Amino acid sequence: MKEEKVVIIGGVASGATAAAKVRRISPNAKIVMLEAGPDISFANCGLPYYISGDIKSRSKLILQSPESFNEQYNVEVHTHTLVATIDKEAHVVKTVDSRSGEQRTFEYTKLILAQGGRPIKPELPGADQDHVFTLWTLEDMDKISNFLEDHKPQTAVVVGGGFIGLEMVEALVKRGLTVNVVEMMPHVMAIMEAETAGFIENEMLSYGVGINTGASVVEIGSKTVGLDNGKVLNADMVILSIGVRPTLQLAKDAGLKVGEAGGLLVNEQLQTSDPDIYAAGDMVEIEHRVLGKKVRIPLAGPANRQGRIAAENALGGAHSYKGSIGTSVVRVFEAVAGTTGLSLKQARAAGIDADAVVVHKEHHTSYYPGSETVSTMLVYDRKSGVVLGGQAAGYKGADKRLDVIATATAAKLTVSDLADIDFAYSPPIGTANDAINMAAYTAENRMSGFSPSVTASELDEYFAGKNPVIIDVRDFFAFEKSHVEGALNIPLEILPQQLASIPANRPIAVYDETGKKGHQALRTLVGAGFRNVTNLSGGHTSLQRHARAIGFKTIKVGLLPIQPKSVEEEAEAVEKKVEVKAIDSNTPIVVDVRTPQEFAHGAYPKAINIPLDELQMRVDELGNPSRSITLYCASGARSAYGQRILQQLGFTNVSNGGGIMQMMLRR
């Protein structure tokens, strides 16, 4: 049996993984790894976090050195080694050492190409200056870090609003710079829906980042960056992050076929057009598991898996790579957003009869401390209900929901399958009906016609030529802060009493804050005989995010003010109780028993706030036990409980005013 000689060109993600896999399969194979740069097997996804200071030790990013890789796997590693040619007939590669110029020849029985890609550096005036950088290697990272230390820049422009671009925005803000991002597409994270991108943009604006979308850089000066819209941005340094181009010249020179998506063509076994040459990672094009067509997906996860499979097949295996669904996620400051499979726009562009729904729900029970809203979007086939993809966003729990959607997409589960799955639940961890369950229920309701809905991205098309009645069923306080221009404000609690005021001969669009009460309002209207009613999936939250990212053509939505945040550590806020000195008299008093946070959102005029949990401890503030006391909360439930507490304590004239909306109506 002849000795296997496996040569691997490229020593980072897929290349290093392939080398390790070859050794695990064959203890006797001769393995040579050829890397053009100075480093192998480093954590390139972690580079921005070293620049930001989140990762303190540079050595943590070095997963293997040439020496440790050889010691662990018996792999002959050559860095600073450029492969000049591949001789397919002779089964040899010819190399040049970039330091010494030494030329060498390496024989192979099987060759694995894992050259990855390189950042696209546009031909712009000024792009070759010393303060202009790309980020791809440890060497790139060191140049940026040294520039920050040596030159103390105050301003920066990041060109490109994708994953690396936004991670670098955060890194530079954490280093104290004033940062602008420039993105030629209508919003950052162009692969995501506008409302998901709007969530990220809100977070960036909170940290003072300037967002310049729908714009391109035309010139880079020594201290400025000029845009095609005439705007000039201050820039002591510039980061170019506009995409990655596969490294294909060597493969092309060897006569290997390149595919329609612009990557190296491989079959299911990751075999190129030459049977003895395999390829993996950012340089190849693969099949999209939902679309069924060839695409390029330059992500770390697929690259590592491809390296394993290419190695296995190079040694005689028959492992088929099923393709990728492009699951990807980004964290910008504290905000997390991700996508998997197809967006609604991508699905429809591909000719798929697709719909989508959006749900905003607490990531664990709202009564357990620390609950945050997580947003979940499901994209599915309108007829079969098969999940085609989706997105998730939030400060906590977004990655978990995204992984569930990715699993459902890969397994071709339906929304009904998701509706019936039991997810892990405990008050600190989840909810009895997870956001995924709720999104699936919402999708089932849209599919069946029980609760017709549209997403924010569909609103312009929905409103075109319809002239619907728009009903905002949120409370008065939320409506005053922001609403769709021309909307009627009829809070859900009083909707049954206001039906006569709603035109019966026009389409009706309803929305609340998240979509949940909008669904309830829709069912109330349908039950009352209204026939053409549609709920905005995701409610006002989705409206705000979409409006922030790209706006609407047919409606106007007032944008809520940005709440400033800082990367500097703030002292933990200590909530101070405000003493309420009640007058000991029979003057009627109104008590709001909601939380201080709810009270701050909006309250009945001249009401005092004593949260239900504090009512017994603060009973002395209420004065004479015979005075007239009206309690209220959000719905009437907590105030009813408070009424019983006060009656047991001897208060004789206590009434339950019900919910805040009922109180406001009785003013």
C-alpha positions as CSV (number, residue, x, y, z in Angstrom):
1,M,0.0,0.0,0.0
2,K,1.5,3.3,-1.1
3,E,2.2,6.0,1.4
4,E,-0.4,8.8,1.4
5,K,1.2,12.2,1.0
6,V,-1.4,14.9,1.8
7,V,-0.5,18.5,1.1
8,I,-2.7,21.2,2.5
9,I,-2.5,24.8,1.2
10,G,-3.7,27.1,3.9
11,G,-3.2,26.7,7.7
12,V,-6.0,28.5,9.4
13,A,-9.7,27.4,9.9
14,S,-10.4,24.7,7.3
15,G,-6.8,23.9,6.6
16,A,-5.8,23.3,10.2
17,T,-9.0,21.3,10.8
18,A,-8.2,19.2,7.7
19,A,-4.7,18.4,8.8
20,A,-5.8,17.3,12.3
21,K,-8.5,15.1,10.8
22,V,-6.1,13.4,8.3
23,R,-3.8,12.5,11.2
24,R,-6.7,11.1,13.2
25,I,-7.7,8.9,10.3
26,S,-4.2,7.9,9.2
27,P,-1.3,7.6,11.7
28,N,1.1,7.0,8.9
29,A,0.2,9.6,6.3
30,K,2.8,12.2,5.5
31,I,1.1,15.6,6.0
32,V,2.5,18.9,4.8
33,M,0.8,22.2,5.6
34,L,1.8,25.3,3.5
35,E,0.8,28.7,4.9
36,A,1.5,32.0,3.1
37,G,1.3,34.0,6.3
38,P,3.4,33.9,9.5
39,D,0.7,32.2,11.6
40,I,-1.5,29.1,11.5
41,S,-4.6,28.1,13.5
42,F,-5.3,31.5,15.1
43,A,-8.8,32.7,16.2
44,N,-9.5,35.2,13.4
45,C,-13.0,35.7,14.7
46,G,-11.6,37.0,17.9
47,L,-9.4,39.8,16.5
48,P,-11.9,42.7,17.0
49,Y,-12.3,41.7,20.7
50,Y,-8.6,42.0,21.3
51,I,-8.6,45.4,19.8
52,S,-11.5,46.4,22.0
53,G,-9.8,45.2,25.1
54,D,-12.4,42.5,25.8
55,I,-9.7,39.8,25.2
56,K,-6.7,40.9,27.3
57,S,-4.1,38.4,26.2
58,R,-2.9,38.2,22.5
59,S,-1.6,34.7,23.1
60,K,-5.2,33.5,23.8
61,L,-5.8,34.0,20.0
62,I,-3.0,31.7,19.0
63,L,-4.6,28.2,19.1
64,Q,-1.5,26.4,17.6
65,S,2.0,27.3,16.6
66,P,3.8,25.4,13.8
67,E,5.9,23.7,16.5
68,S,2.9,22.7,18.7
69,F,0.9,21.5,15.7
70,N,3.9,19.3,14.5
71,E,4.3,18.0,18.1
72,Q,0.6,17.2,18.5
73,Y,-0.2,15.9,15.0
74,N,3.1,15.2,13.3
75,V,2.4,17.7,10.6
76,E,5.2,19.4,8.7
77,V,4.3,23.1,8.7
78,H,5.8,25.7,6.5
79,T,4.8,29.3,7.1
80,H,5.8,32.3,4.9
81,T,5.4,29.9,2.0
82,L,3.7,30.9,-1.2
83,V,2.6,28.2,-3.5
84,A,3.6,29.3,-7.0
85,T,2.1,26.4,-9.1
86,I,0.2,23.2,-8.9
87,D,1.4,20.5,-11.4
88,K,-1.7,18.2,-11.5
89,E,-0.1,15.7,-13.8
90,A,3.1,15.3,-11.8
91,H,1.2,15.7,-8.5
92,V,3.6,18.3,-7.1
93,V,3.3,21.9,-5.9
94,K,6.1,24.4,-6.2
95,T,6.7,27.0,-3.5
96,V,8.7,30.1,-2.7
97,D,9.7,31.2,0.8
98,S,8.6,34.9,1.0
99,R,11.5,35.7,3.3
100,S,14.4,34.0,1.7
101,G,13.2,33.3,-1.8
102,E,14.0,29.6,-1.4
103,Q,12.1,27.4,-3.9
104,R,10.9,24.0,-3.0
105,T,8.8,21.2,-4.5
106,F,6.4,19.0,-2.5
107,E,4.8,15.8,-3.8
108,Y,1.2,14.8,-3.0
109,T,-1.1,12.0,-3.5
110,K,-4.0,14.2,-2.4
111,L,-4.1,18.0,-2.2
112,I,-6.5,20.0,-0.1
113,L,-6.9,23.7,-0.9
114,A,-7.9,25.8,2.1
115,Q,-6.7,29.3,1.1
116,G,-9.8,31.1,2.3
117,G,-10.3,34.7,1.1
118,R,-8.9,38.1,1.4
119,P,-10.6,41.4,2.4
120,I,-11.7,43.5,-0.6
121,K,-9.7,46.7,-0.7
122,P,-11.4,49.1,-3.1
123,E,-9.4,51.3,-5.5
124,L,-10.1,54.6,-3.8
125,P,-8.1,57.8,-3.7
126,G,-6.2,57.6,-0.4
127,A,-6.9,53.9,0.4
128,D,-3.2,53.1,0.5
129,Q,-2.3,55.5,3.4
130,D,-0.8,54.3,6.6
131,H,-4.0,55.1,8.7
132,V,-6.2,52.9,6.5
133,F,-6.5,49.3,7.6
134,T,-8.2,46.0,6.9
135,L,-8.6,43.2,9.5
136,W,-8.0,39.6,8.6
137,T,-4.8,38.3,10.3
138,L,-2.9,38.7,13.5
139,E,-0.6,41.0,11.7
140,D,-3.5,43.2,10.7
141,M,-4.7,43.3,14.3
142,D,-1.2,44.2,15.5
143,K,-1.0,47.1,13.1
144,I,-4.4,48.5,14.2
145,S,-3.5,48.1,17.9
146,N,-0.1,49.7,17.5
147,F,-1.7,52.6,15.6
148,L,-4.1,53.2,18.4
149,E,-1.4,53.1,21.0
150,D,1.2,55.2,19.1
151,H,-1.1,57.8,17.4
152,K,-4.0,58.1,19.9
153,P,-6.6,58.8,17.2
154,Q,-9.8,60.5,18.2
155,T,-12.1,59.7,15.3
156,A,-12.6,56.7,13.0
157,V,-14.7,55.7,10.0
158,V,-15.6,52.1,9.4
159,V,-16.5,51.4,5.8
160,G,-18.9,48.5,5.7
161,G,-21.8,47.6,8.0
162,G,-21.4,43.8,8.0
163,F,-20.2,41.5,10.8
164,I,-16.6,42.5,11.0
165,G,-17.4,46.2,10.4
166,L,-19.8,46.4,13.3
167,E,-17.6,44.4,15.6
168,M,-14.8,47.0,14.8
169,V,-17.3,49.9,15.4
170,E,-17.8,48.5,19.0
171,A,-14.0,47.9,19.4
172,L,-13.1,51.5,18.5
173,V,-15.8,53.0,20.6
174,K,-14.5,51.0,23.6
175,R,-11.1,52.5,22.8
176,G,-12.5,55.9,23.2
177,L,-12.9,57.0,19.6
178,T,-15.8,58.8,18.0
179,V,-16.9,56.4,15.2
180,N,-18.9,56.7,12.0
181,V,-19.9,53.7,9.9
182,V,-20.6,53.9,6.2
183,E,-22.7,51.3,4.4
184,M,-23.8,51.6,0.8
185,M,-26.9,49.4,1.4
186,P,-30.1,51.0,2.9
187,H,-29.3,49.7,6.4
188,V,-26.4,47.9,8.2
189,M,-26.4,44.1,8.3
190,A,-27.9,44.0,4.8
191,I,-28.5,40.3,5.0
192,M,-31.1,40.9,7.8
193,E,-34.6,42.3,7.6
194,A,-34.8,46.0,8.1
195,E,-36.5,45.7,11.5
196,T,-33.7,43.4,12.8
197,A,-31.1,45.8,11.5
198,G,-33.1,48.6,13.2
199,F,-32.6,47.0,16.5
200,I,-28.9,47.0,16.0
201,E,-28.9,50.6,14.7
202,N,-30.8,51.8,17.8
203,E,-28.0,50.2,19.9
204,M,-25.3,51.9,17.9
205,L,-27.0,55.3,18.1
206,S,-27.3,54.9,21.8
207,Y,-23.5,54.7,22.0
208,G,-23.0,57.7,19.9
209,V,-22.1,56.0,16.6
210,G,-22.8,57.9,13.4
211,I,-24.7,55.8,10.9
212,N,-24.3,56.7,7.2
213,T,-26.4,54.3,5.1
214,G,-27.2,54.4,1.4
215,A,-23.8,56.1,0.9
216,S,-20.4,55.2,-0.5
217,V,-16.9,56.5,0.1
218,V,-15.3,58.4,-2.8
219,E,-12.1,59.6,-1.2
220,I,-10.0,59.1,1.9
221,G,-8.0,62.1,3.0
222,S,-5.4,62.3,5.8
223,K,-8.0,63.3,8.4
224,T,-11.3,62.9,6.6
225,V,-13.4,60.6,4.5
226,G,-15.6,62.0,1.7
227,L,-18.9,60.4,0.7
228,D,-20.8,60.4,-2.5
229,N,-23.6,62.4,-0.9
230,G,-21.3,65.3,-0.3
231,K,-20.8,64.6,3.4
232,V,-17.3,64.7,4.9
233,L,-16.5,62.7,8.0
234,N,-13.6,63.2,10.4
235,A,-11.3,60.2,10.4
236,D,-8.0,59.9,12.1
237,M,-8.1,56.2,11.1
238,V,-10.2,54.2,8.6
239,I,-11.2,50.5,8.7
240,L,-12.2,48.9,5.3
241,S,-14.6,46.1,5.8
242,I,-16.6,45.8,2.6
243,G,-16.4,42.0,2.0
244,V,-14.2,39.1,1.3
245,R,-13.0,37.8,-2.1
246,P,-12.0,34.1,-2.4
247,T,-8.4,33.4,-3.1
248,L,-8.6,31.6,-6.4
249,Q,-5.7,32.6,-8.6
250,L,-3.7,29.4,-7.8
251,A,-6.7,27.2,-8.5
252,K,-7.5,29.0,-11.7
253,D,-3.9,28.8,-12.9
254,A,-4.1,25.0,-12.3
255,G,-7.2,24.8,-14.5
256,L,-9.6,24.0,-11.7
257,K,-13.2,25.0,-12.5
258,V,-14.8,28.0,-10.8
259,G,-18.6,28.0,-10.2
260,E,-21.4,30.4,-11.1
261,A,-21.3,32.0,-7.6
262,G,-17.6,33.0,-8.0
263,G,-16.1,30.3,-5.7
264,L,-14.1,27.2,-6.5
265,L,-16.5,24.5,-7.8
266,V,-16.7,21.3,-5.7
267,N,-19.0,18.4,-5.5
268,E,-20.8,16.9,-2.5
269,Q,-17.5,15.3,-1.4
270,L,-15.8,18.7,-1.7
271,Q,-13.8,17.3,-4.6
272,T,-12.7,19.8,-7.3
273,S,-12.7,19.2,-11.0
274,D,-9.5,17.3,-10.4
275,P,-10.2,14.0,-8.6
276,D,-7.1,14.3,-6.4
277,I,-7.7,17.8,-5.3
278,Y,-10.2,18.8,-2.6
279,A,-11.1,22.2,-1.3
280,A,-12.8,23.7,1.7
281,G,-13.6,27.0,3.4
282,D,-14.1,30.5,2.2
283,M,-12.7,29.8,-1.3
284,V,-15.4,27.3,-2.3
285,E,-19.0,27.6,-3.3
286,I,-21.5,25.2,-1.8
287,E,-25.1,24.4,-2.0
288,H,-27.6,26.4,0.0
289,R,-29.8,23.9,1.8
290,V,-33.0,25.9,1.4
291,L,-32.5,27.4,-2.1
292,G,-30.8,24.4,-3.6
293,K,-28.4,26.5,-5.5
294,K,-24.7,27.3,-5.3
295,V,-23.7,30.1,-3.1
296,R,-20.6,31.4,-1.2
297,I,-21.0,31.5,2.6
298,P,-17.7,32.6,4.1
299,L,-18.3,31.6,7.8
300,A,-16.1,29.9,10.3
301,G,-18.6,27.1,11.2
302,P,-19.1,25.8,7.6
303,A,-15.3,26.2,6.9
304,N,-14.3,24.0,9.9
305,R,-16.9,21.3,9.0
306,Q,-15.8,21.3,5.3
307,G,-12.1,20.9,6.4
308,R,-13.1,17.7,8.3
309,I,-15.1,16.3,5.4
310,A,-12.5,17.1,2.8
311,A,-9.8,15.4,4.8
312,E,-12.0,12.3,5.3
313,N,-12.8,12.0,1.6
314,A,-9.3,12.7,0.5
315,L,-8.3,9.5,2.4
316,G,-11.1,7.4,0.7
317,G,-14.2,8.4,2.6
318,A,-17.6,9.1,1.1
319,H,-18.9,11.7,3.4
320,S,-21.3,14.1,1.6
321,Y,-21.4,17.8,2.7
322,K,-25.1,18.7,2.7
323,G,-24.5,22.4,2.3
324,S,-25.1,25.4,4.6
325,I,-28.1,27.5,5.7
326,G,-25.8,30.5,6.5
327,T,-26.6,30.8,10.2
328,S,-24.8,33.9,11.5
329,V,-25.0,36.1,14.5
330,V,-23.5,39.4,15.7
331,R,-23.2,41.2,19.0
332,V,-22.9,45.0,18.9
333,F,-22.3,46.4,22.4
334,E,-25.1,44.5,24.3
335,A,-27.5,43.9,21.4
336,V,-27.5,40.5,19.6
337,A,-29.0,39.8,16.3
338,G,-28.8,36.8,13.9
339,T,-30.2,35.2,10.8
340,T,-30.5,31.7,9.4
341,G,-31.8,30.3,6.2
342,L,-33.8,32.7,4.1
343,S,-35.3,36.1,4.9
344,L,-38.8,36.9,3.7
345,K,-37.3,39.1,0.9
346,Q,-34.8,36.4,-0.2
347,A,-37.5,33.7,-0.2
348,R,-39.9,35.7,-2.3
349,A,-37.1,36.8,-4.7
350,A,-36.4,33.1,-5.2
351,G,-40.0,32.5,-6.3
352,I,-41.1,30.8,-3.0
353,D,-44.6,31.5,-1.8
354,A,-43.5,32.6,1.6
355,D,-44.8,34.5,4.6
356,A,-43.3,35.6,7.9
357,V,-44.4,36.5,11.4
358,V,-42.7,38.4,14.2
359,V,-43.1,37.9,18.0
360,H,-41.5,40.0,20.8
361,K,-41.6,38.1,24.1
362,E,-39.7,37.9,27.4
363,H,-36.7,35.6,27.2
364,H,-37.6,34.2,30.6
365,T,-40.6,34.8,32.9
366,S,-41.3,38.5,33.3
367,Y,-41.7,38.2,37.1
368,Y,-38.2,36.7,37.5
369,P,-35.6,39.5,37.8
370,G,-33.6,40.3,34.6
371,S,-36.2,39.5,32.0
372,E,-35.5,41.0,28.6
373,T,-37.5,41.0,25.4
374,V,-36.3,38.6,22.7
375,S,-37.6,39.1,19.1
376,T,-38.2,36.1,16.9
377,M,-39.1,36.1,13.1
378,L,-40.2,32.9,11.4
379,V,-40.1,32.6,7.6
380,Y,-42.1,29.7,6.2
381,D,-43.7,28.3,3.1
382,R,-47.3,29.6,3.0
383,K,-48.9,26.4,1.9
384,S,-46.8,23.6,3.6
385,G,-45.7,25.6,6.6
386,V,-42.1,24.3,6.2
387,V,-39.7,26.6,8.0
388,L,-37.4,28.4,5.5
389,G,-35.4,30.5,7.9
390,G,-35.8,33.3,10.4
391,Q,-34.1,35.9,12.5
392,A,-33.7,36.7,16.2
393,A,-32.7,39.7,18.2
394,G,-32.5,40.8,21.8
395,Y,-30.2,41.5,24.7
396,K,-30.6,38.0,26.1
397,G,-31.7,34.7,24.6
398,A,-31.5,35.6,20.9
399,D,-28.9,33.0,20.1
400,K,-30.9,30.2,21.7
401,R,-34.0,31.0,19.5
402,L,-31.8,31.4,16.4
403,D,-30.3,28.0,16.9
404,V,-33.8,26.5,17.2
405,I,-34.9,28.1,13.9
406,A,-31.6,26.9,12.3
407,T,-32.4,23.4,13.4
408,A,-35.9,23.6,12.1
409,T,-34.7,25.0,8.8
410,A,-32.1,22.3,8.3
411,A,-34.6,19.5,9.3
412,K,-37.4,21.0,7.2
413,L,-39.7,21.1,10.2
414,T,-43.1,22.9,9.9
415,V,-44.4,25.7,12.0
416,S,-46.8,23.2,13.5
417,D,-43.8,21.0,14.5
418,L,-42.3,24.0,16.3
419,A,-45.6,24.8,18.0
420,D,-45.6,21.4,19.6
421,I,-42.0,21.2,20.8
422,D,-41.4,21.3,24.6
423,F,-38.6,23.7,25.3
424,A,-36.7,23.9,28.6
425,Y,-38.6,25.9,31.1
426,S,-37.9,27.3,34.6
427,P,-38.7,30.9,35.7
428,P,-35.0,32.0,35.5
429,I,-34.5,30.2,32.2
430,G,-37.5,30.5,29.9
431,T,-41.3,30.7,29.7
432,A,-44.0,28.0,29.6
433,N,-44.7,29.0,26.1
434,D,-41.4,30.0,24.5
435,A,-41.0,32.8,22.0
436,I,-40.5,30.0,19.4
437,N,-43.8,28.4,20.4
438,M,-45.6,31.8,20.2
439,A,-44.1,32.6,16.8
440,A,-45.3,29.2,15.5
441,Y,-48.8,29.8,16.9
442,T,-48.8,33.2,15.2
443,A,-47.7,31.6,11.9
444,E,-50.4,29.0,12.2
445,N,-53.0,31.7,12.7
446,R,-51.8,33.6,9.7
447,M,-51.8,30.5,7.5
448,S,-55.3,29.5,8.6
449,G,-56.8,33.0,8.3
450,F,-57.8,33.0,11.9
451,S,-55.6,36.1,12.5
452,P,-54.3,37.7,9.2
453,S,-51.2,39.7,9.7
454,V,-48.4,41.5,7.9
455,T,-44.8,42.2,8.9
456,A,-43.3,45.7,8.9
457,S,-41.5,45.0,5.6
458,E,-44.9,44.3,4.0
459,L,-46.7,47.4,5.2
460,D,-46.0,49.7,2.3
461,E,-47.4,47.1,-0.1
462,Y,-50.4,46.4,2.2
463,F,-51.3,50.1,2.5
464,A,-50.9,50.9,-1.2
465,G,-54.4,51.8,-2.5
466,K,-56.2,50.4,0.5
467,N,-56.8,53.5,2.7
468,P,-57.4,51.4,5.8
469,V,-58.5,52.5,9.2
470,I,-55.5,52.3,11.5
471,I,-56.3,51.4,15.1
472,D,-53.6,51.7,17.8
473,V,-54.8,49.6,20.8
474,R,-52.0,50.6,23.2
475,D,-52.7,52.9,26.2
476,F,-52.9,56.7,25.9
477,F,-49.4,57.2,27.3
478,A,-47.7,55.0,24.7
479,F,-49.7,56.6,21.9
480,E,-48.7,60.1,22.9
481,K,-45.0,59.1,22.7
482,S,-45.2,57.6,19.2
483,H,-47.8,56.3,16.8
484,V,-48.6,56.0,13.2
485,E,-49.8,59.3,11.8
486,G,-53.6,59.3,11.4
487,A,-54.1,56.2,13.7
488,L,-57.1,56.1,16.0
489,N,-56.2,55.4,19.6
490,I,-58.7,52.9,21.0
491,P,-57.0,51.0,23.9
492,L,-57.9,47.3,23.9
493,E,-59.7,47.6,27.3
494,I,-62.3,49.9,25.8
495,L,-62.4,48.5,22.3
496,P,-65.8,46.7,22.8
497,Q,-67.4,49.9,23.9
498,Q,-66.0,51.9,20.9
499,L,-67.0,49.6,18.0
500,A,-69.7,51.9,16.7
501,S,-67.1,54.6,16.1
502,I,-65.1,52.4,13.6
503,P,-66.1,52.6,9.9
504,A,-67.4,49.3,8.8
505,N,-66.8,49.6,5.1
506,R,-63.0,50.1,5.1
507,P,-60.1,47.7,5.7
508,I,-58.8,47.8,9.3
509,A,-55.2,47.6,10.4
510,V,-54.6,47.1,14.1
511,Y,-51.4,47.2,16.1
512,D,-50.3,47.2,19.8
513,E,-46.8,47.2,21.2
514,T,-45.7,43.6,20.3
515,G,-48.5,42.1,18.3
516,K,-50.1,40.0,21.1
517,K,-52.9,42.5,22.0
518,G,-53.2,43.3,18.3
519,H,-54.3,39.7,17.8
520,Q,-56.8,40.0,20.6
521,A,-58.1,43.2,19.1
522,L,-58.5,41.6,15.7
523,R,-60.5,38.7,17.1
524,T,-62.7,41.2,19.0
525,L,-63.4,43.1,15.7
526,V,-64.0,39.9,13.7
527,G,-66.4,38.7,16.4
528,A,-68.2,42.0,16.1
529,G,-68.8,41.5,12.4
530,F,-65.8,43.4,10.8
531,R,-64.4,41.3,8.0
532,N,-61.3,42.9,6.6
533,V,-59.0,43.1,9.6
534,T,-55.2,42.7,9.7
535,N,-52.8,42.7,12.6
536,L,-49.3,44.2,12.3
537,S,-47.0,41.3,13.3
538,G,-44.6,42.6,15.9
539,G,-46.6,45.7,16.6
540,H,-45.2,49.1,17.3
541,T,-41.8,47.6,18.3
542,S,-41.4,46.3,14.8
543,L,-42.7,49.6,13.3
544,Q,-40.1,51.5,15.3
545,R,-37.2,49.3,14.2
546,H,-38.2,49.3,10.5
547,A,-38.7,53.0,10.5
548,R,-35.3,53.6,12.2
549,A,-33.6,51.5,9.6
550,I,-35.2,52.5,6.3
551,G,-38.5,54.2,7.0
552,F,-41.8,53.7,5.2
553,K,-43.2,55.1,1.9
554,T,-46.9,55.1,2.8
555,I,-47.1,55.9,6.5
556,K,-45.3,58.1,9.0
557,V,-44.2,56.8,12.4
558,G,-42.8,59.1,15.1
559,L,-39.4,57.8,16.2
560,L,-38.8,57.5,19.9
561,P,-35.8,59.4,21.2
562,I,-32.5,57.5,21.5
563,Q,-31.5,56.7,25.1
564,P,-27.8,57.5,25.5
565,K,-25.5,54.7,26.8
566,S,-21.8,54.6,27.7
567,V,-19.2,51.9,27.6
568,E,-17.8,53.2,30.8
569,E,-18.7,51.2,33.8
570,E,-21.4,52.9,35.7
571,A,-22.0,52.6,39.4
572,E,-25.0,50.3,40.1
573,A,-28.0,52.5,40.4
574,V,-29.7,52.4,43.8
575,E,-33.4,53.0,43.6
576,K,-34.4,55.7,46.1
577,K,-37.9,55.6,47.5
578,V,-39.7,58.8,47.5
579,E,-41.5,59.5,50.7
580,V,-45.1,60.5,50.2
581,K,-46.5,62.5,53.0
582,A,-50.2,62.0,53.1
583,I,-52.5,64.6,54.6
584,D,-54.4,63.1,57.5
585,S,-57.9,64.0,56.2
586,N,-60.8,62.7,54.3
587,T,-59.5,64.1,51.0
588,P,-60.0,61.3,48.3
589,I,-56.7,59.8,47.2
590,V,-55.7,57.7,44.2
591,V,-53.0,55.0,44.6
592,D,-51.2,53.4,41.7
593,V,-50.0,49.9,42.9
594,R,-47.9,49.1,39.8
595,T,-44.1,49.1,39.8
596,P,-42.1,52.4,39.7
597,Q,-41.1,51.5,36.1
598,E,-44.8,51.1,35.1
599,F,-45.7,54.3,37.0
600,A,-43.0,56.3,35.2
601,H,-44.4,55.1,31.8
602,G,-47.6,57.1,32.5
603,A,-50.0,57.4,35.4
604,Y,-53.4,58.9,36.5
605,P,-53.1,62.6,37.3
606,K,-52.0,63.3,40.9
607,A,-51.9,59.5,41.8
608,I,-49.3,58.4,44.2
609,N,-47.2,55.3,43.6
610,I,-47.1,52.6,46.3
611,P,-46.2,49.3,44.6
612,L,-48.4,46.4,45.8
613,D,-45.5,44.6,47.4
614,E,-44.9,47.7,49.6
615,L,-48.5,48.5,50.4
616,Q,-48.6,46.9,53.9
617,M,-45.2,48.5,54.9
618,R,-46.3,52.0,53.8
619,V,-49.9,51.9,55.0
620,D,-49.2,54.9,57.3
621,E,-48.8,57.1,54.3
622,L,-52.5,56.6,53.5
623,G,-53.8,58.6,56.4
624,N,-57.2,58.3,57.9
625,P,-58.6,54.7,57.6
626,S,-62.0,56.2,56.7
627,R,-60.8,58.3,53.8
628,S,-61.8,57.5,50.2
629,I,-59.0,55.5,48.5
630,T,-59.1,54.3,44.9
631,L,-56.5,51.7,43.9
632,Y,-55.6,50.9,40.3
633,C,-53.0,49.0,38.3
634,A,-52.6,47.8,34.7
635,S,-55.6,45.5,34.5
636,G,-57.4,45.6,37.9
637,A,-55.9,42.4,39.2
638,R,-53.2,43.8,41.5
639,S,-55.5,46.6,42.7
640,A,-58.2,44.1,43.6
641,Y,-55.6,42.3,45.8
642,G,-54.5,45.6,47.3
643,Q,-58.1,46.4,48.1
644,R,-58.4,43.2,50.1
645,I,-55.2,44.0,52.0
646,L,-56.4,47.5,53.0
647,Q,-59.8,46.2,54.0
648,Q,-58.2,43.6,56.3
649,L,-56.1,46.4,57.8
650,G,-59.2,48.3,58.7
651,F,-59.6,50.8,55.8
652,T,-63.4,51.1,55.3
653,N,-63.7,53.2,52.1
654,V,-61.4,51.5,49.5
655,S,-62.5,50.9,45.9
656,N,-60.8,49.1,43.0
657,G,-60.5,51.5,40.0
658,G,-59.5,48.6,37.7
659,G,-56.9,49.2,35.0
660,I,-55.2,52.5,34.0
661,M,-57.3,52.8,30.9
662,Q,-60.6,52.6,32.9
663,M,-59.3,55.2,35.3
664,M,-58.4,57.6,32.4
665,L,-61.8,57.2,30.8
666,R,-63.5,58.1,34.1
667,R,-61.5,61.4,34.5
